[in-house]
Amino acid sequence: MVSVPLPAQSIAGILADELGAVREFVAILKEEQTTLVEGKADSIAALIEKKSGLATRLTDCAKRREAALAGFKLPVGRAGMDAWLAAPPTDATAQRNWRELLPLAAEARSLNELNGKLIGTRLQHNQQALAALMGATEQAMMTYGPDGQTLARPGGTGRILGSA
C-alpha cells in the first residue's frame, strides 16, 4: 500500500484537536489536585476515569500527528513540527496552537507529577493510620496472668482480658 502524504490542513486539524485535549487534561489535573488536597476521596474515581480517557485521546492525537509528519518525510516530534511549521505556506493558527501546546504539555507533566506525590503522601498517611489502629488492637488484645500483670509473651498461662 502506498502512503499518500496528508495535506497541511490535516496536521493543523490534528494539532487543534491535541491542543483541546491538553487543555482539558490540564483542567482535570487541577481538579484532581484540589480534590486530593481537600481529601475528597469519593470524587477521585470519576476524575481518574476522565483523565484516563483524555490520556488515550492525547496518545491518539500524537500518533496521528507523527504519522502525518512521516507522510511528509519529516522527523517525528518537535523537530518535525518545527520543520512543518517553517515550510511554506505557513499556517498562523497552527503555529499559535503549537506555541500554546508546548508549555501546556509541560504544565500537564508537572501537575501530574505533583498529583502523584500528593497521592503518595495520602497513601503514606493512610498506612500510618492503619498501623496505629493495628497497634491499638494488639494492645487491647494483651493477655494477662492470674495476678493481673501482662504476660511478657503471648500464649502463656494467662487469659485475654474479659474472657472467662
C-alpha positions in Angstrom: 0.0 0.0 0.0 1.4 3.4 -1.0 1.3 6.1 1.7 -0.1 9.4 0.5 1.1 12.4 2.4 -1.7 14.1 4.3 -2.5 17.7 3.4 -1.3 20.5 5.7 -4.9 21.0 6.9 -4.8 17.5 8.5 -1.8 18.3 10.6 -3.3 21.7 11.6 -6.6 19.9 12.5 -4.8 17.2 14.5 -2.9 19.9 16.3 -6.1 21.8 17.1 -7.6 18.5 18.5 -4.4 17.9 20.5 -4.4 21.4 22.0 -8.1 21.0 23.0 -7.3 17.7 24.7 -4.3 19.1 26.5 -6.4 22.0 27.8 -9.0 19.5 29.1 -6.2 17.4 30.6 -4.7 20.3 32.5 -8.2 21.3 33.8 -8.8 17.7 35.1 -5.3 17.6 36.7 -6.0 20.8 38.5 -9.4 19.5 39.7 -7.7 16.3 40.8 -5.1 18.3 42.7 -7.8 20.3 44.5 -9.7 17.1 45.3 -6.6 15.4 46.7 -5.7 18.4 48.9 -9.2 18.6 50.2 -9.2 14.9 50.9 -12.4 14.2 48.8 -11.6 10.6 48.1 -15.0 9.8 46.8 -14.5 12.2 43.8 -11.2 10.7 42.7 -12.6 7.7 40.8 -14.6 9.8 38.4 -11.6 12.1 37.8 -9.3 9.1 37.1 -11.8 7.8 34.6 -11.9 11.2 32.8 -8.1 11.5 33.0 -7.6 8.1 31.5 -9.9 8.9 28.6 -8.1 12.1 27.9 -4.7 10.3 28.1 -6.0 7.9 25.4 -7.2 10.8 23.3 -3.8 12.5 23.6 -1.9 9.4 22.7 -4.2 9.1 19.6 -3.6 12.7 18.6 0.2 12.3 19.0 0.2 9.1 16.9 -1.9 10.8 14.1 0.4 13.8 14.2 3.5 11.7 13.9 2.0 9.7 11.1 1.1 12.9 9.2 4.7 14.2 9.7 6.1 10.9 8.5 3.9 11.2 5.4 5.8 14.4 4.6 9.1 12.6 5.2 9.7 14.8 8.3 11.1 13.6 11.6 8.7 12.8 14.4 8.4 15.0 17.5 9.2 18.6 17.9 11.8 18.7 15.2 9.3 17.5 12.6 6.6 20.0 13.8 9.2 22.9 13.7 10.1 21.9 10.1 6.5 21.5 9.0 5.6 24.9 10.6 8.6 26.6 8.9 7.7 25.3 5.4 5.6 27.5 3.2 2.7 28.0 3.2 2.9 28.8 6.9 -0.3 28.3 8.9 -0.6 31.1 11.5 -3.2 29.2 13.6 -1.2 26.0 13.6 1.9 28.0 14.7 -0.1 29.6 17.5 -1.6 26.3 18.6 1.9 24.6 18.6 3.4 27.5 20.7 0.5 27.1 23.2 0.7 23.3 23.2 4.3 23.1 24.3 4.1 24.9 27.6 0.6 23.4 28.3 2.1 19.9 27.9 4.9 20.8 30.3 2.3 22.1 32.8 0.4 18.9 32.5 3.5 16.8 33.1 4.3 19.0 36.2 0.8 18.8 37.6 0.7 15.0 37.0 4.0 14.6 38.9 2.8 16.7 41.8 -0.5 14.9 41.9 1.4 11.6 42.1 3.3 12.9 45.1 0.1 14.0 46.8 -1.3 10.6 46.2 1.9 9.0 47.7 1.7 11.3 50.7 -2.0 10.5 51.2 -1.3 6.7 50.9 1.6 7.0 53.4 -0.7 8.8 55.9 -3.4 6.1 55.4 -0.8 3.4 56.0 0.4 5.1 59.2 -3.1 5.4 60.5 -3.8 1.7 59.7 -0.6 0.7 61.5 -1.6 2.8 64.5 -5.0 1.1 64.6 -3.5 -2.3 64.3 -1.1 -1.5 67.1 -4.0 -0.3 69.3 -5.9 -3.5 68.5 -2.9 -5.6 69.5 -2.6 -3.6 72.8 -6.3 -4.3 73.5 -5.8 -8.0 72.9 -3.0 -8.3 75.5 -3.1 -11.3 77.7 -2.9 -11.1 81.5 -1.6 -13.6 84.1 -3.5 -14.7 87.1 -2.0 -11.9 89.1 -3.4 -9.3 86.6 0.0 -8.4 85.1 0.6 -8.6 81.4 2.5 -11.6 80.2 5.8 -11.0 78.6 5.0 -13.3 75.7 1.6 -14.3 74.3 0.5 -17.9 74.6 1.5 -18.2 78.3 -0.8 -19.3 81.1 -2.8 -16.0 81.1 -6.1 -15.2 79.6 -7.4 -12.5 77.4 -8.9 -9.7 79.4 -12.7 -10.1 79.6 -12.6 -13.9 78.9 -13.9 -16.4 81.5 
